[in-house]
Amino acid sequence: MFIDDVSLSIKAGNGGNGLVAFRREKNVPMGGPAGGNGGRGGDIIFVGEEGLTTLLDLRYNRIIKAKNGQNGMTKDCFGKDAEDVYVKVPIGTVVYDLTDKTVIADITRHKQEAIIAKGGKGGRGNSAFATPRIPAPEICEKGLPGEEKQIRVELKVLADVGLVGFPSVGKSTLISVVSAARPRIADYHFTTLVPNLGVVGVKDGRSFVMADLPGLIEGASMGAGLGFQFLKHIERTRVIVHIIDMASIEGRDPIEDYMKINNELRMYDANLLSRPQIIVANKMDIAGSQENLKKFKEKIKDVPVIAISAYTRDNLDELLYKIADTLDIENAKKSIVTISDEIVEYKFKPKEIPFIIEKSDDGVYNVSGPEVKKLFDITDFNRDENVKLFSRKIRKLGVDDELRKLGVKHGDTVRILGYEFEFFD
């Protein structure tokens, strides 16, 4: 089964908690700190695998979780890092974050790895906080939570050549006779519901990957027919082979077919028309095709047309040589890269606001923000020393000064990420 679009939940592992522990040792206050750090939580990593052609495995595994890091132990023993979770995906996979609508990864090479969700950092044990002034601290940190995301995974077929055209123009027949691909062929529309890939060999030893893509219809760029399911796969092809039924078996005008298909490509992505396009007049073995081809060339001038019959295999060598030559030209363009051709764009990324203070309906001020949440997540509030350290860090961020400006006084209640604290001045 061909699956090219899946949404799922992923959760990286949490970091292990640091430990407060002491050892017994003569002339060392309280025996000396001996609490180890927690281990790192496992990452979730997608890996490109050229042997895969579908996202079927992800469809039946909608929740992917990594294990948490091990907690710190006594005698300064660190907790073990959790193992990363590796998920194999086909080449051409694009991963989107559904929350902020951004692309997390675009996997285009075999064995390419992309960290989709990062595991949480392990918390420090009290040994890490020992100083000459505080030789036996009772402070530790909790491990940070791993990233949790709702993602969408989309497969865009990677092929050198993409066959486009109206339904039943002979795309499936062509790929079946020039490669080992065996698509469904029948005398009704949309027999090809999913892309079919085949490796095509040219007689001079060259080869390329050809994709037989589902037939287009007018309005596909707006979602009609197979719509976006087809068009998203053509984005990755380097050469477009536009097949036209020159015998007009379906009663359509070949000239109108040519214009409509290009119009759909233009409406979906104007850049598609800048790619090399080879026009193929198919079904030339049928009566009336020669007259239609003559009219086509008179109307569509300065556009080379290769006339073939996929059914009788007539003139296929000329087509394959033309495709291979065009791919060679495209490869040569990619290999000629000079420093002046490369444009490096630097985008300014504004610094995140460390905290936000908002007044709720009941008059209590709520404190939130990325830096505050990070400090909150690593603090074990069951220990007084940790609470004091949290207060000092919050004060250092400037939260106390801002609350005073807003009129908060000693003894007032302040909420930090939903938890209530008493403000001490």
C-alpha positions in Angstrom: 0.0 0.0 0.0 1.3 3.4 -1.0 1.0 6.0 1.8 2.5 9.4 1.3 1.0 11.6 4.1 0.8 10.8 7.8 0.3 12.8 11.0 1.6 11.6 14.3 2.7 12.5 17.8 6.3 12.2 18.9 7.8 12.6 22.4 11.6 12.6 23.1 12.8 11.3 26.4 13.1 13.4 29.6 16.4 13.9 31.2 17.2 12.0 34.3 17.1 13.8 37.7 20.2 14.7 39.6 20.6 13.3 43.1 21.5 14.7 46.5 23.7 12.2 48.3 26.6 12.2 50.7 29.5 9.9 51.5 31.1 9.3 54.8 34.7 10.5 54.9 36.8 11.7 57.8 37.4 15.5 58.0 35.0 16.2 55.1 31.8 18.2 56.1 28.8 15.9 56.1 30.9 13.3 54.4 31.1 15.3 51.1 28.6 15.5 48.2 28.2 12.3 46.2 25.1 12.8 44.1 25.6 12.1 40.4 24.0 13.8 37.3 21.0 12.4 35.5 21.4 11.0 31.9 20.2 12.6 28.7 16.8 11.6 27.3 16.6 9.9 24.0 16.3 11.8 20.7 13.9 10.9 17.9 15.8 10.8 14.7 14.5 10.2 11.1 16.9 8.4 8.8 16.6 8.3 5.0 16.4 4.8 3.6 16.5 4.4 -0.2 14.9 0.9 0.0 11.6 2.4 1.3 8.9 3.8 -1.0 6.0 4.4 1.4 5.1 5.8 4.8 3.0 2.7 5.6 4.9 1.9 8.8 4.2 5.3 10.3 0.5 5.0 9.5 0.2 2.1 12.0 2.6 3.7 14.6 1.0 7.1 15.3 2.8 7.7 18.6 6.6 7.5 18.8 8.3 7.8 22.2 11.9 7.7 23.3 13.0 6.5 26.8 13.9 8.8 29.6 17.5 9.2 30.9 18.4 7.4 34.0 18.5 9.3 37.3 21.8 10.1 39.0 23.1 7.7 41.6 25.2 7.8 44.7 29.0 7.7 44.7 29.1 10.3 42.0 27.7 7.8 39.5 26.0 9.5 36.5 22.7 8.2 35.1 22.9 6.4 31.8 21.8 8.3 28.7 18.7 6.9 27.0 19.1 5.3 23.5 18.0 7.4 20.6 15.0 6.2 18.5 15.8 5.9 14.8 12.9 5.9 12.4 13.6 4.9 8.8 11.7 6.9 6.1 11.9 7.0 2.3 14.1 9.4 0.4 12.0 12.5 -0.3 10.4 12.7 3.1 9.5 16.2 4.4 8.6 16.6 8.1 6.4 19.5 9.2 5.7 20.8 12.7 1.9 21.2 12.9 2.1 23.7 15.8 4.1 26.5 14.1 3.7 25.3 10.5 7.4 25.0 9.8 9.6 22.5 8.1 11.6 20.5 10.5 13.5 18.3 8.0 13.8 17.5 4.3 15.4 14.1 3.8 16.9 13.8 0.3 19.8 11.4 0.8 20.4 7.8 1.8 21.4 7.6 5.5 20.7 11.3 6.1 19.8 11.8 9.7 17.5 14.6 11.1 16.7 15.1 14.8 13.0 15.6 14.8 12.6 15.8 18.6 15.5 16.4 21.0 15.7 14.6 24.3 15.9 16.6 27.6 19.2 17.4 29.3 19.9 15.5 32.5 19.8 17.4 35.8 22.9 18.0 37.9 23.5 16.2 41.2 24.7 18.0 44.3 28.4 17.1 43.5 28.2 19.6 40.6 27.2 22.4 43.0 30.1 22.0 45.5 32.3 25.0 45.9 34.9 26.0 48.5 32.3 28.2 50.2 29.6 25.5 50.1 31.4 22.2 50.3 28.3 20.1 51.0 25.4 21.6 49.0 21.9 20.1 49.3 21.0 21.3 45.8 20.1 19.2 42.7 18.3 19.7 39.4 15.5 17.8 37.7 16.0 16.6 34.2 14.6 18.8 31.4 11.5 17.4 29.6 12.1 16.1 26.1 10.5 17.8 23.1 6.9 16.8 22.3 5.5 17.6 18.9 2.6 17.0 16.6 4.1 16.4 13.2 3.0 15.7 9.6 5.2 13.5 7.5 4.8 13.9 3.7 6.5 11.9 1.0 7.4 13.7 -2.3 8.7 11.2 -4.8 12.3 11.7 -5.9 12.8 11.0 -9.5 14.9 12.3 -12.4 12.0 12.4 -14.8 8.2 12.9 -14.2 5.6 11.9 -16.7 2.7 14.3 -16.8 -0.5 14.5 -18.9 -4.2 13.9 -18.9 -5.6 10.5 -17.8 -5.2 7.7 -20.4 -2.6 9.4 -22.6 -0.3 6.4 -22.2 2.0 7.3 -19.3 1.7 3.9 -17.6 2.2 2.1 -20.9 5.4 4.1 -21.6 7.0 3.4 -18.3 6.0 -0.3 -18.5 7.9 -0.8 -21.8 11.0 1.2 -21.0 11.5 -0.1 -17.4 10.7 -3.0 -15.1 7.8 -1.0 -13.5 4.5 -2.8 -13.8 1.7 -0.2 -13.2 -2.0 -1.0 -13.6 -3.1 -0.3 -17.2 -6.7 -0.2 -18.2 -9.1 1.6 -20.5 -10.5 3.9 -17.8 -9.3 7.1 -16.1 -7.2 7.2 -13.0 -5.9 3.6 -13.2 -2.7 5.1 -11.7 -3.6 6.3 -8.2 -0.1 6.4 -6.8 3.3 7.2 -8.4 5.1 4.3 -10.0 8.9 4.5 -10.2 11.1 2.6 -12.7 14.8 2.7 -13.6 15.2 3.3 -17.3 18.3 2.2 -19.2 19.5 3.9 -22.4 21.4 1.8 -25.0 24.6 3.9 -24.5 24.8 2.8 -20.8 23.2 5.9 -19.2 20.2 5.4 -16.8 17.7 7.5 -14.9 14.7 7.1 -12.6 11.3 7.8 -14.2 8.1 8.4 -12.3 4.7 7.6 -13.7 2.5 10.1 -11.9 -1.3 10.1 -11.6 -3.1 11.9 -14.4 -3.9 15.6 -14.2 -7.3 17.1 -15.0 -8.3 20.7 -15.3 -8.6 22.3 -11.8 -6.0 20.0 -10.3 -4.1 23.0 -8.9 -7.3 23.8 -6.9 -7.6 20.2 -5.7 -9.8 18.7 -8.4 -9.3 15.0 -9.2 -6.2 13.7 -7.5 -5.1 17.4 -7.3 -2.4 18.0 -4.8 -1.7 14.3 -4.4 -0.3 14.4 -7.9 1.3 17.9 -8.0 3.4 17.6 -4.8 5.3 14.7 -6.4 6.2 16.6 -9.6 8.0 19.2 -7.4 11.1 17.0 -7.1 11.6 15.9 -10.7 14.4 17.6 -12.7 12.9 17.0 -16.2 9.2 16.9 -17.1 8.0 14.7 -19.9 4.7 16.0 -21.1 2.7 13.2 -22.9 -0.1 14.1 -25.2 -2.7 11.8 -26.8 -2.1 13.0 -30.4 -4.8 10.5 -31.7 -7.4 12.4 -29.6 -9.1 9.1 -28.7 -10.9 10.7 -25.8 -12.3 13.5 -28.0 -10.1 16.2 -26.5 -8.0 18.6 -28.5 -4.3 17.9 -28.1 -3.5 21.7 -28.3 -6.0 22.4 -25.5 -4.6 19.5 -23.5 -1.1 21.0 -23.8 -2.2 24.4 -22.7 -4.4 23.2 -19.8 -1.7 20.9 -18.3 0.9 23.7 -18.4 -1.7 26.1 -16.9 -2.2 23.7 -13.9 1.5 23.4 -13.4 1.8 27.2 -13.5 -1.0 27.8 -11.0 0.4 25.2 -8.6 4.0 26.5 -8.8 5.2 28.8 -11.5 8.8 27.5 -11.1 7.7 24.2 -12.6 7.5 25.7 -16.0 11.2 26.8 -15.8 12.3 23.2 -15.7 13.1 21.4 -19.0 10.0 20.0 -20.5 10.0 17.4 -23.3 6.8 17.2 -25.4 5.9 13.7 -26.4 3.2 13.0 -29.0 1.9 9.5 -28.2 -0.4 7.0 -30.0 1.1 7.9 -33.4 0.1 4.4 -34.6 -3.6 5.4 -34.6 -5.3 7.0 -37.6 -5.7 10.8 -37.5 -2.6 11.3 -35.2 -0.4 12.6 -38.1 -2.9 15.3 -39.0 -3.3 16.3 -35.4 0.5 16.5 -35.0 0.8 18.8 -38.0 -1.9 21.1 -36.5 -0.2 21.0 -33.1 3.2 22.1 -34.6 1.6 24.9 -36.5 -0.1 26.2 -33.4 2.6 25.5 -30.8 5.7 26.8 -32.6 9.3 26.6 -31.4 8.6 23.7 -29.1 10.3 20.4 -30.2 8.0 17.4 -30.3 9.0 13.8 -30.2 6.5 11.5 -31.9 6.2 7.9 -30.5 3.9 5.0 -30.0 4.4 3.5 -26.6 2.1 0.6 -27.6 4.1 -0.4 -30.7 7.4 0.8 -29.1 8.1 3.0 -32.1 10.8 5.8 -31.8 11.3 5.2 -28.0 15.1 5.3 -28.4 15.0 8.9 -29.7 12.9 9.8 -26.6 15.2 8.1 -24.1 18.3 9.7 -25.7 16.7 13.1 -25.5 15.8 12.6 -21.8 19.3 11.4 -21.0 20.9 14.4 -22.8 18.7 16.8 -21.0 19.6 15.3 -17.7 23.3 15.6 -18.5 22.8 19.3 -19.2 21.0 19.8 -15.9 23.8 17.9 -14.0 26.4 20.1 -15.7 24.6 23.2 -14.6 24.7 22.0 -11.0 28.4 21.2 -11.1 29.4 24.6 -12.3 29.1 26.6 -9.1 31.3 29.6 -8.3 31.6 31.6 -5.2 29.8 34.5 -6.8 26.8 32.3 -7.6 26.3 31.4 -4.0 24.2 33.8 -2.0 24.3 33.4 1.7 21.3 35.0 3.4 21.6 35.9 7.1 18.3 36.3 8.9 18.0 38.3 12.1 16.5 36.1 14.8 15.2 38.3 17.7 16.1 37.3 21.2 13.3 35.6 23.1 11.7 37.6 25.9 12.8 35.7 29.1 9.6 36.3 31.0 6.1 37.7 30.6 3.9 39.1 33.4 0.2 39.4 32.9 -2.6 40.3 35.4 -5.4 37.8 35.6 -9.1 38.5 36.2 -8.7 37.8 40.0 -6.0 40.5 40.3 -3.1 38.0 40.7 -0.1 38.5 38.4 0.9 35.5 36.3 4.6 35.0 35.4 5.5 32.9 32.4 8.1 32.7 29.6 10.8 30.4 28.2 13.5 31.2 30.7 11.1 30.9 33.6 9.8 27.6 32.4 13.3 26.2 32.0 14.2 27.2 35.6 10.9 25.8 36.8 11.3 22.5 35.0 14.8 21.8 36.6 13.8 22.7 40.1 12.8 20.1 42.7 10.5 22.0 45.0 10.6 19.3 47.6 14.0 20.7 48.9 14.3 24.1 50.5 17.7 24.7 49.1 16.4 24.2 45.6 13.5 26.6 46.2 16.0 29.3 47.5 18.1 28.8 44.4 15.0 29.1 42.2 14.1 32.4 43.9 17.6 33.8 43.4 17.6 32.9 39.7 14.2 34.4 39.2 15.3 37.6 40.9 18.4 37.7 38.7 16.2 37.5 35.6 14.6 40.8 36.8 11.2 39.3 37.7 11.1 40.8 41.2 11.9 44.3 40.0 9.2 44.1 37.3 6.6 42.9 39.9 7.5 45.8 42.2 7.0 48.3 39.3 3.5 46.7 38.8 2.6 47.3 42.5 3.2 43.9 44.0 4.0 44.1 47.7 5.4 41.8 50.4 3.0 39.0 51.2 1.0 39.2 47.9 0.4 36.1 45.8 2.1 35.6 42.5 1.5 32.8 40.1 4.4 31.3 38.2 3.3 28.9 35.5 0.0 28.2 37.3 1.6 27.6 40.7 1.1 30.1 43.5 4.0 31.7 45.5 4.1 34.3 48.2 6.1 37.4 47.2 8.9 38.3 49.7 10.4 41.7 49.4 
